[in-house]
Amino acid sequence: MKPAVVLVGPPGAGKSTVAAIVASRLGLAVRDTDDDIEAEQGISVQDIFVEAGEPRFRELEHRAVARALSEHDGVVSLGGGAPLHPQTRQLLRDHRVVFLDVGLAQAAARVGLNSGRPLLLGNVRGQLKRLMDERRPVYTEVASVRIDTDGRTPEEVAEAVVDVV
Ligand code: S3P
C-alpha cells in the first residue's frame, strides 16, 4: 500500500487544509502524522517537546511516518520537521512528495493564528524565517514537485496537487 501523495512544507504552508481538500476531491482519506503521534502517545505534540525533548519527538515522528507510508493509501500530511530525519528522507524517495512552498509573510500570518508550536515560541516571524531558510534544501531534496502557494487559495493549491497525483 502506498499513499497517493505526501505533503511536506514548513509550518504555515497549509498542509493540513490542503490535504483535506485533496483527499475529498480524490475520495481518499487523510493521515496526519502529528495526529497519529498524539493518538499513540496520549499527549499533545507540544507536551512531548516539553517533557521528552525534540530528539525523542523526532524518533516518534519517524516511526509514525514509516507506518503512515506503509499503511495508508490516501493523502499523508507530514509535520513540518519530519523530513529532517535522515531515515525519513530515505523512505520518502519511493513516494510522490509535494513541497507546499510558502513565503514568510503568509506562513507567519497562518502560524500566528494558531501559535503554541514548540519551535515557534517568542519571535514567531524570526524563528520561522530561520527554520524555513534551513529547511528549504531539505524540502527540495525530498519533493518531486514544488507548488508555490503564495497568492493562491487552499482550493487552488489543492487543485494543483490533484493535477500531479
Ligand atoms: C514542527 C511542525 C509541527 C509539529 C511540531 C514540529 C516543525 O507540525 O510537527 O510542532 O519542526 O516544523 P506543522 O508543520 O503541522 O505545524
Boltz pocket constraint, residues with backbone or C-beta under 6 A from the ligand:
constraints:
  - pocket:
      binder: B
      contacts: [[A, 9], [A, 10], [A, 11], [A, 12], [A, 15], [A, 34], [A, 45], [A, 78], [A, 79], [A, 80], [A, 81], [A, 82], [A, 117], [A, 118], [A, 119]]
      max_distance: 6.0
